[in-house]
Amino acid sequence: MIRASVLLVALFALLLQGCSNGDDFQNDRRRVEEALNALATNLVENRPADVAAYTERLGRHVESDPSFFGSAVALIDEAGSVIASPYVYRTDEGYSTKDLASPSYGIESQEWFTAPIAADAGVWSEPYFDAGGGEIWMITRSVPVRDSEGIFAVVTTDLEVDAPSR
């Protein structure tokens, strides 16, 4: 059991090396955690009026650090359903946006969405290929955003990683 755990940790570390070397990668993760917590707090204290305002804030967030590949906010209604999910991400030409709440993406079954709600805390995903989103291999930090009535959103930041070797 311990041997399998050690192998899993070693494999995860190898997958993440493509993002940057060890110390740089840990610094990237720390910066994501700090910036994402600040963004989540800001979304509670200064709640945007509409999806366009959320998208603008996400764009500023991604632009704030060159290691941030993308950022999304999944807005949740009183029934617990995602009503919109603007996503801002880097492209070769600059930035692009899309709404991840489209049925083809299946947002409500994505680990980056479900795990922070279940944990009621910020979580990191395992490396995954984000088909329908950023279309790259990434890891995602996700944080539930809560007001006095409960969780009203999940906000994320993505870091690009290398695809696992076969």
N, CA, C and O of each residue as an XYZ file, in Angstrom:
664
protein
N       0.821     -1.196      0.000
C       0.000      0.000      0.000
C       0.868      1.265      0.000
O       0.632      2.189     -0.778
N       1.873      1.292      0.883
C       2.756      2.452      0.937
C       3.522      2.584     -0.374
O       3.704      3.691     -0.880
N       3.969      1.463     -0.922
C       4.712      1.476     -2.174
C       3.870      2.077     -3.304
O       4.372      2.877     -4.093
N       2.595      1.693     -3.383
C       1.706      2.242     -4.411
C       1.529      3.741     -4.213
O       1.501      4.491     -5.189
N       1.411      4.184     -2.977
C       1.263      5.617     -2.699
C       2.503      6.386     -3.118
O       2.402      7.465     -3.702
N       3.670      5.834     -2.822
C       4.922      6.483     -3.213
C       5.016      6.569     -4.731
O       5.425      7.598     -5.270
N       4.642      5.501     -5.420
C       4.669      5.516     -6.884
C       3.694      6.539     -7.448
O       4.012      7.227     -8.418
N       2.521      6.646     -6.858
C       1.533      7.621     -7.315
C       2.046      9.040     -7.125
O       1.906      9.876     -8.018
N       2.635      9.318     -5.976
C       3.194     10.650     -5.717
C       4.321     10.944     -6.702
O       4.408     12.057     -7.221
N       5.180      9.968     -6.965
C       6.279     10.158     -7.913
C       5.748     10.425     -9.317
O       6.267     11.296    -10.015
N       4.728      9.691     -9.737
C       4.127      9.899    -11.051
C       3.521     11.292    -11.150
O       3.699     11.977    -12.156
N       2.812     11.710    -10.120
C       2.205     13.041    -10.099
C       3.289     14.112    -10.204
O       3.125     15.087    -10.937
N       4.391     13.938     -9.482
C       5.491     14.900     -9.530
C       6.085     14.976    -10.932
O       6.399     16.066    -11.412
N       6.244     13.827    -11.596
C       6.768     13.826    -12.959
C       5.830     14.531    -13.924
O       6.279     15.263    -14.806
N       4.549     14.320    -13.764
C       3.573     14.981    -14.635
C       3.641     16.493    -14.483
O       3.459     17.230    -15.451
N       3.900     16.944    -13.282
C       3.888     18.375    -13.014
C       5.182     19.069    -13.398
O       5.222     20.298    -13.451
N       6.232     18.324    -13.663
C       7.499     18.938    -14.020
C       7.397     19.757    -15.295
O       8.149     20.716    -15.468
N       6.495     19.407    -16.179
C       6.341     20.157    -17.414
C       5.842     21.560    -17.172
O       6.046     22.436    -18.012
N       5.195     21.799    -16.050
C       4.707     23.140    -15.749
C       5.888     24.058    -15.470
O       5.908     25.194    -15.945
N       6.860     23.595    -14.721
C       8.089     24.307    -14.410
C       8.894     23.411    -13.498
O       8.417     22.352    -13.091
N      10.115     23.821    -13.169
C      10.868     22.946    -12.279
C      10.257     22.989    -10.887
O       9.396     23.826    -10.617
N      10.691     22.096     -9.998
C      10.039     21.884     -8.709
C       9.767     23.135     -7.896
O       8.623     23.391     -7.522
N      10.817     23.932     -7.610
C      10.620     25.129     -6.790
C       9.719     26.133     -7.496
O       8.832     26.720     -6.877
N       9.951     26.330     -8.802
C       9.111     27.265     -9.552
C       7.660     26.809     -9.545
O       6.745     27.620     -9.401
N       7.458     25.507     -9.701
C       6.089     25.006     -9.721
C       5.405     25.224     -8.375
O       4.239     25.617     -8.327
N       6.122     24.973     -7.289
C       5.534     25.211     -5.964
C       5.220     26.691     -5.773
O       4.211     27.039     -5.159
N       6.081     27.564     -6.297
C       5.801     29.002     -6.235
C       4.571     29.351     -7.064
O       3.751     30.168     -6.646
N       4.438     28.729     -8.247
C       3.246     28.951     -9.076
C       1.989     28.553     -8.308
O       1.004     29.292     -8.294
N       2.025     27.389     -7.674
C       0.863     26.913     -6.908
C       0.535     27.868     -5.758
O      -0.631     28.184     -5.521
N       1.560     28.321     -5.055
C       1.340     29.242     -3.936
C       0.712     30.546     -4.437
O      -0.223     31.065     -3.826
N       1.235     31.074     -5.557
C       0.667     32.312     -6.106
C      -0.786     32.112     -6.535
O      -1.624     32.988     -6.321
N      -1.084     30.959     -7.141
C      -2.474     30.660     -7.511
C      -3.353     30.668     -6.271
O      -4.403     31.312     -6.258
N      -2.936     29.962     -5.233
C      -3.752     29.872     -4.017
C      -4.008     31.248     -3.418
O      -5.142     31.566     -3.060
N      -2.960     32.072     -3.305
C      -3.120     33.409     -2.727
C      -4.028     34.284     -3.584
O      -4.948     34.921     -3.072
N      -3.767     34.312     -4.889
C      -4.557     35.167     -5.783
C      -6.003     34.693     -5.878
O      -6.921     35.511     -5.930
N      -6.211     33.380     -5.902
C      -7.571     32.853     -6.022
C      -8.373     33.105     -4.746
O      -9.561     33.420     -4.815
N      -7.737     32.968     -3.590
C      -8.434     33.292     -2.338
C      -8.827     34.762     -2.305
O      -9.923     35.107     -1.863
N      -7.927     35.634     -2.777
C      -8.238     37.065     -2.828
C      -9.386     37.337     -3.800
O     -10.271     38.141     -3.507
N      -9.374     36.668     -4.955
C     -10.459     36.847     -5.926
C     -11.785     36.382     -5.343
O     -12.798     37.064     -5.495
N     -11.793     35.236     -4.680
C     -13.033     34.727     -4.077
C     -13.569     35.707     -3.040
O     -14.770     35.972     -3.001
N     -12.692     36.243     -2.205
C     -13.109     37.229     -1.199
C     -13.681     38.463     -1.877
O     -14.703     38.997     -1.446
N     -13.018     38.917     -2.947
C     -13.492     40.086     -3.676
C     -14.858     39.848     -4.308
O     -15.683     40.760     -4.360
N     -15.103     38.632     -4.787
C     -16.407     38.328     -5.394
C     -17.529     38.357     -4.364
O     -18.676     38.645     -4.706
N     -17.212     38.063     -3.112
C     -18.215     38.147     -2.046
C     -18.437     39.604     -1.656
O     -19.577     40.053     -1.535
N     -17.350     40.338     -1.461
C     -17.442     41.717     -0.976
C     -17.935     42.684     -2.042
O     -18.603     43.667     -1.721
N     -17.620     42.424     -3.291
C     -17.994     43.306     -4.408
C     -18.581     42.455     -5.527
O     -18.001     42.336     -6.607
N     -19.731     41.871     -5.253
C     -20.341     40.918     -6.188
C     -20.676     41.591     -7.517
O     -21.401     42.585     -7.549
N     -20.145     41.045     -8.617
C     -20.440     41.617     -9.928
C     -21.937     41.572    -10.246
O     -22.662     40.690     -9.788
N     -22.371     42.541    -11.038
C     -23.794     42.668    -11.353
C     -24.252     41.693    -12.430
O     -25.426     41.324    -12.473
N     -23.330     41.269    -13.304
C     -23.728     40.404    -14.412
C     -22.542     39.573    -14.891
O     -21.420     39.739    -14.413
N     -22.803     38.683    -15.835
C     -21.769     37.775    -16.339
C     -20.620     38.552    -16.978
O     -19.462     38.155    -16.845
N     -20.917     39.644    -17.663
C     -19.856     40.443    -18.287
C     -18.891     40.991    -17.237
O     -17.683     41.031    -17.469
N     -19.406     41.406    -16.106
C     -18.547     41.926    -15.035
C     -17.700     40.810    -14.416
O     -16.539     41.033    -14.072
N     -18.273     39.610    -14.273
C     -17.478     38.466    -13.805
C     -16.358     38.181    -14.805
O     -15.213     37.963    -14.407
N     -16.678     38.180    -16.088
C     -15.692     37.896    -17.133
C     -14.556     38.909    -17.090
O     -13.391     38.542    -17.237
N     -14.887     40.167    -16.891
C     -13.864     41.214    -16.801
C     -12.919     40.953    -15.627
O     -11.703     41.078    -15.768
N     -13.473     40.592    -14.482
C     -12.630     40.297    -13.306
C     -11.740     39.086    -13.556
O     -10.572     39.079    -13.168
N     -12.293     38.059    -14.207
C     -11.485     36.877    -14.524
C     -10.329     37.249    -15.453
O      -9.210     36.765    -15.283
N     -10.601     38.106    -16.428
C      -9.552     38.548    -17.347
C      -8.428     39.263    -16.622
O      -7.255     39.017    -16.902
N      -8.769     40.139    -15.699
C      -7.742     40.836    -14.911
C      -6.950     39.842    -14.064
O      -5.738     39.981    -13.901
N      -7.643     38.842    -13.529
C      -6.990     37.822    -12.707
C      -5.973     37.031    -13.536
O      -4.835     36.855    -13.099
N      -6.359     36.556    -14.712
C      -5.447     35.787    -15.566
C      -4.271     36.661    -16.002
O      -3.128     36.205    -16.036
N      -4.556     37.896    -16.328
C      -3.518     38.816    -16.781
C      -2.519     39.152    -15.671
O      -1.395     39.564    -15.958
N      -2.913     38.983    -14.424
C      -2.066     39.377    -13.294
C      -0.834     38.499    -13.107
O       0.102     38.904    -12.418
N      -0.812     37.320    -13.698
C       0.327     36.412    -13.508
C       0.517     35.573    -14.766
O      -0.412     34.887    -15.192
N       1.698     35.614    -15.365
C       1.910     34.877    -16.616
C       1.818     33.360    -16.483
O       1.685     32.669    -17.493
N       1.886     32.825    -15.265
C       1.758     31.372    -15.108
C       0.301     30.921    -15.081
O       0.025     29.730    -15.222
N      -0.635     31.851    -14.903
C      -2.057     31.495    -14.875
C      -2.520     31.283    -16.310
O      -2.482     32.211    -17.118
N      -2.960     30.055    -16.636
C      -3.451     29.782    -17.988
C      -4.872     30.287    -18.173
O      -5.184     30.902    -19.192
N      -5.733     30.033    -17.202
C      -7.133     30.418    -17.338
C      -7.807     30.504    -15.993
O      -7.255     30.107    -14.967
N      -9.033     31.039    -16.021
C      -9.815     31.190    -14.796
C     -11.295     31.176    -15.161
O     -11.715     31.749    -16.167
N     -12.070     30.506    -14.316
C     -13.521     30.416    -14.530
C     -14.241     30.713    -13.231
O     -13.675     30.614    -12.143
N     -15.507     31.081    -13.377
C     -16.397     31.141    -12.222
C     -17.699     30.474    -12.641
O     -18.339     30.880    -13.610
N     -18.078     29.444    -11.895
C     -19.349     28.757    -12.138
C     -20.371     29.344    -11.177
O     -20.266     29.167     -9.964
N     -21.352     30.038    -11.718
C     -22.386     30.688    -10.905
C     -23.527     29.711    -10.661
O     -24.055     29.108    -11.595
N     -23.900     29.565     -9.397
C     -24.858     28.542     -8.978
C     -26.131     29.209     -8.476
O     -26.072     30.150     -7.684
N     -27.292     28.721     -8.940
C     -28.567     29.274     -8.469
C     -28.987     28.618     -7.150
O     -28.290     27.752     -6.623
N     -30.132     29.046     -6.633
C     -30.623     28.552     -5.341
C     -30.871     27.046     -5.338
O     -30.806     26.409     -4.287
N     -31.154     26.475     -6.503
C     -31.412     25.039     -6.608
C     -30.119     24.226     -6.734
O     -30.158     22.996     -6.738
N     -28.968     24.913     -6.838
C     -27.693     24.222     -6.952
C     -27.250     23.952     -8.374
O     -26.278     23.230     -8.593
N     -27.953     24.524     -9.353
C     -27.596     24.330    -10.763
C     -26.708     25.470    -11.250
O     -26.847     26.611    -10.810
N     -25.797     25.148    -12.161
C     -24.933     26.170    -12.755
C     -25.745     26.931    -13.794
O     -26.320     26.337    -14.706
N     -25.786     28.246    -13.648
C     -26.556     29.076    -14.578
C     -25.672     29.772    -15.611
O     -26.147     30.152    -16.681
N     -24.396     29.940    -15.296
C     -23.427     30.521    -16.227
C     -22.041     30.197    -15.696
O     -21.848     30.017    -14.493
N     -21.079     30.125    -16.606
C     -19.704     29.876    -16.172
C     -18.728     30.495    -17.160
O     -18.171     29.797    -18.007
N     -18.518     31.813    -17.053
C     -17.538     32.436    -17.934
C     -16.138     31.895    -17.649
O     -15.763     31.672    -16.498
N     -15.379     31.689    -18.720
C     -14.010     31.176    -18.637
C     -13.133     32.060    -19.506
O     -13.437     32.273    -20.679
N     -12.052     32.573    -18.945
C     -11.079     33.384    -19.668
C      -9.771     32.604    -19.674
O      -9.313     32.148    -18.626
N      -9.167     32.449    -20.856
C      -7.945     31.660    -20.952
C      -7.017     32.225    -22.021
O      -7.438     32.946    -22.926
N      -5.745     31.875    -21.887
C      -4.726     32.365    -22.808
C      -4.774     31.594    -24.132
O      -5.064     30.398    -24.169
N      -4.481     32.311    -25.205
C      -4.313     31.712    -26.528
C      -3.041     32.299    -27.135
O      -2.443     33.210    -26.563
N      -2.630     31.787    -28.282
C      -1.459     32.347    -28.959
C      -1.688     33.804    -29.351
O      -0.735     34.574    -29.468
N      -2.938     34.179    -29.552
C      -3.274     35.537    -29.971
C      -3.568     36.470    -28.798
O      -3.794     37.661    -29.011
N      -3.570     35.968    -27.586
C      -3.899     36.798    -26.418
C      -4.781     36.039    -25.447
O      -4.324     35.141    -24.740
N      -6.061     36.416    -25.422
C      -7.024     35.785    -24.520
C      -8.296     35.443    -25.286
O      -8.615     36.056    -26.304
N      -9.007     34.456    -24.773
C     -10.303     34.102    -25.331
C     -11.249     33.817    -24.176
O     -10.818     33.618    -23.040
N     -12.540     33.798    -24.477
C     -13.546     33.504    -23.456
C     -14.541     32.490    -24.002
O     -14.753     32.385    -25.210
N     -15.141     31.751    -23.086
C     -16.255     30.875    -23.441
C     -17.090     30.650    -22.200
O     -16.650     30.916    -21.082
N     -18.302     30.154    -22.407
C     -19.196     29.821    -21.298
C     -19.161     28.315    -21.103
O     -19.635     27.560    -21.952
N     -18.597     27.881    -19.981
C     -18.486     26.449    -19.703
C     -19.802     25.827    -19.254
O     -19.860     24.620    -19.022
N     -20.848     26.618    -19.129
C     -22.147     26.081    -18.708
C     -22.903     25.422    -19.853
O     -24.050     25.010    -19.675
N     -22.285     25.315    -21.020
C     -22.964     24.655    -22.141
C     -23.142     23.172    -21.823
O     -22.272     22.567    -21.196
N     -24.261     22.578    -22.249
C     -24.524     21.166    -21.946
C     -23.427     20.217    -22.426
O     -23.175     19.197    -21.785
N     -22.776     20.534    -23.533
C     -21.750     19.638    -24.073
C     -20.528     19.527    -23.159
O     -19.810     18.530    -23.223
N     -20.281     20.515    -22.323
C     -19.121     20.481    -21.429
C     -19.385     19.647    -20.175
O     -18.455     19.076    -19.605
N     -20.622     19.574    -19.750
C     -20.955     18.773    -18.569
C     -20.334     19.297    -17.291
O     -19.750     18.540    -16.516
N     -20.463     20.583    -17.078
C     -19.784     21.243    -15.960
C     -20.105     20.627    -14.600
O     -19.227     20.539    -13.742
N     -21.343     20.202    -14.397
C     -21.736     19.723    -13.071
C     -21.162     18.347    -12.736
O     -21.360     17.845    -11.630
N     -20.444     17.731    -13.700
C     -19.754     16.474    -13.403
C     -18.235     16.640    -13.435
O     -17.501     15.670    -13.247
N     -17.766     17.848    -13.668
C     -16.324     18.102    -13.696
C     -15.766     18.113    -12.268
O     -16.351     18.716    -11.369
N     -14.629     17.440    -12.073
C     -14.007     17.378    -10.744
C     -13.698     18.765    -10.186
O     -13.856     19.005     -8.989
N     -13.260     19.673    -11.050
C     -12.902     21.004    -10.565
C     -14.116     21.728     -9.990
O     -13.966     22.638     -9.175
N     -15.319     21.330    -10.411
C     -16.547     21.931     -9.888
C     -17.068     21.172     -8.665
O     -17.432     21.794     -7.667
N     -17.109     19.856     -8.728
C     -17.726     19.064     -7.655
C     -16.866     18.958     -6.400
O     -17.394     18.993     -5.288
N     -15.547     18.829     -6.559
C     -14.669     18.583     -5.403
C     -14.665     19.717     -4.379
O     -14.748     19.433     -3.184
N     -14.574     20.989     -4.783
C     -14.566     22.037     -3.755
C     -15.912     22.193     -3.049
O     -15.961     22.613     -1.892
N     -16.994     21.860     -3.735
C     -18.310     21.910     -3.085
C     -18.407     20.794     -2.054
O     -18.865     21.020     -0.934
N     -17.979     19.591     -2.428
C     -18.022     18.457     -1.496
C     -17.121     18.695     -0.289
O     -17.485     18.358      0.837
N     -15.943     19.277     -0.523
C     -14.988     19.522      0.561
C     -15.292     20.805      1.325
O     -14.802     21.003      2.436
N     -16.106     21.679      0.723
C     -16.363     23.020      1.262
C     -15.042     23.727      1.562
O     -14.879     24.385      2.590
N     -14.104     23.565      0.621
C     -12.772     24.153      0.762
C     -12.097     24.175     -0.604
O     -12.531     23.501     -1.538
N     -11.035     24.955     -0.703
C     -10.252     24.975     -1.926
C      -9.533     23.659     -2.136
O      -9.029     23.061     -1.185
N      -9.484     23.202     -3.388
C      -8.825     21.940     -3.731
C      -8.058     22.090     -5.045
O      -8.375     22.945     -5.872
N      -7.041     21.240     -5.218
C      -6.327     21.106     -6.484
C      -6.829     19.853     -7.188
O      -7.076     18.835     -6.542
N      -6.979     19.918     -8.491
C      -7.338     18.729     -9.268
C      -6.081     17.926     -9.571
O      -4.960     18.413     -9.425
N      -6.290     16.706     -9.989
C      -5.225     15.918    -10.599
C      -5.035     16.464    -12.021
O      -5.934     17.133    -12.530
N      -3.903     16.204    -12.676
C      -3.741     16.632    -14.069
C      -4.829     16.010    -14.955
O      -5.178     14.840    -14.797
N      -5.354     16.805    -15.883
C      -6.391     16.322    -16.802
C      -6.341     17.124    -18.089
O      -5.840     18.248    -18.113
N      -6.869     16.537    -19.167
C      -7.016     17.261    -20.423
C      -8.387     17.909    -20.406
O      -9.399     17.223    -20.264
N      -8.426     19.214    -20.548
C      -9.679     19.959    -20.431
C     -10.367     20.076    -21.793
O     -10.345     21.136    -22.418
N     -10.976     18.980    -22.244
C     -11.709     18.969    -23.511
C     -12.957     19.830    -23.380
O     -13.767     19.635    -22.474
N     -13.103     20.778    -24.287
C     -14.252     21.671    -24.259
C     -13.998     22.946    -23.481
O     -14.783     23.891    -23.560
N     -12.911     22.982    -22.730
C     -12.526     24.176    -21.973
C     -11.290     24.785    -22.607
O     -11.348     25.342    -23.703
N     -10.169     24.672    -21.903
C      -8.924     25.243    -22.407
C      -8.230     24.415    -23.464
O      -7.314     24.897    -24.130
N      -8.666     23.149    -23.628
C      -8.113     22.246    -24.645
C      -6.618     21.988    -24.447
O      -5.880     21.844    -25.422
N      -6.168     21.930    -23.192
C      -4.785     21.603    -22.862
C      -4.779     20.694    -21.635
O      -5.809     20.504    -20.990
N      -3.602     20.129    -21.318
C      -3.409     19.431    -20.048
C      -3.181     20.492    -18.987
O      -2.422     21.439    -19.191
N      -3.845     20.325    -17.852
C      -3.763     21.332    -16.799
C      -4.039     20.715    -15.441
O      -4.476     19.571    -15.324
N      -3.767     21.514    -14.420
C      -4.301     21.256    -13.086
C      -5.084     22.504    -12.722
O      -4.779     23.597    -13.200
N      -6.085     22.344    -11.883
C      -6.971     23.449    -11.541
C      -7.104     23.570    -10.035
O      -7.317     22.580     -9.335
N      -6.974     24.796     -9.547
C      -7.290     25.116     -8.160
C      -8.700     25.676     -8.175
O      -8.990     26.611     -8.922
N      -9.581     25.110     -7.354
C     -10.985     25.529     -7.290
C     -11.339     25.891     -5.859
O     -10.948     25.204     -4.916
N     -12.081     26.976     -5.709
C     -12.479     27.462     -4.392
C     -13.980     27.738     -4.402
O     -14.471     28.427     -5.297
N     -14.719     27.211     -3.418
C     -16.137     27.568     -3.329
C     -16.260     29.010     -2.836
O     -15.489     29.451     -1.983
N     -17.227     29.731     -3.375
C     -17.460     31.119     -2.973
C     -18.786     31.149     -2.230
O     -19.824     30.766     -2.770
N     -18.738     31.606     -0.989
C     -19.884     31.506     -0.086
C     -20.278     32.888      0.434
O     -19.431     33.716      0.772
N     -21.590     33.108      0.486
C     -22.118     34.276      1.188
C     -22.975     33.764      2.341
O     -22.910     32.583      2.682
N     -23.770     34.629      2.938
C     -24.568     34.228      4.107
C     -25.611     33.159      3.777
O     -26.104     32.479      4.677
N     -25.944     33.008      2.509
C     -26.955     32.025      2.107
C     -26.356     30.708      1.614
O     -27.098     29.767      1.332
N     -25.044     30.625      1.507
C     -24.402     29.393      1.061
C     -23.478     29.622     -0.120
O     -23.143     30.759     -0.452
N     -23.070     28.528     -0.753
C     -22.161     28.605     -1.899
C     -22.940     29.115     -3.108
O     -23.945     28.528     -3.509
N     -22.458     30.217     -3.683
C     -23.120     30.762     -4.873
C     -22.249     30.657     -6.124
O     -22.689     30.994     -7.223
N     -20.999     30.182     -5.949
C     -20.109     30.057     -7.102
C     -18.918     29.176     -6.740
O     -18.621     28.943     -5.569
N     -18.252     28.699     -7.776
C     -16.935     28.074     -7.647
C     -16.033     28.851     -8.593
O     -16.345     29.003     -9.774
N     -14.911     29.343     -8.071
C     -13.968     30.110     -8.880
C     -12.677     29.304     -9.007
O     -12.262     28.628     -8.066
N     -12.043     29.384    -10.186
C     -10.888     28.529    -10.476
C      -9.730     29.299    -11.093
O      -9.894     30.399    -11.621
N      -8.558     28.686    -11.007
C      -7.389     29.107    -11.781
C      -6.687     27.848    -12.273
O      -6.525     26.885    -11.524
N      -6.269     27.863    -13.540
C      -5.613     26.721    -14.173
C      -4.127     26.993    -14.377
O      -3.720     28.115    -14.678
N      -3.326     25.945    -14.207
C      -1.916     25.951    -14.581
C      -1.716     24.881    -15.650
O      -2.194     23.756    -15.505
N      -1.015     25.231    -16.713
C      -0.737     24.255    -17.769
C       0.323     23.264    -17.299
O       1.293     23.649    -16.645
N       0.136     21.988    -17.633
C       1.125     20.939    -17.358
C       1.337     20.127    -18.629
O       0.518     20.164    -19.546
N       2.444     19.396    -18.672
C       2.699     18.513    -19.810
C       1.751     17.324    -19.779
O       1.321     16.878    -18.715
N       1.439     16.826    -20.954
C       0.652     15.592    -21.047
C       1.475     14.450    -20.477
O       2.696     14.426    -20.634
N       0.818     13.504    -19.817
C       1.569     12.356    -19.303
C       2.175     11.567    -20.453
O       1.560     11.417    -21.509
N       3.377     11.069    -20.240
C       4.005     10.255    -21.285
C       3.467      8.839    -21.206
O       3.110      8.354    -20.132
N       3.414      8.191    -22.341
C       2.850      6.834    -22.383
C       3.888      5.808    -22.120
O       3.589      4.614    -22.118
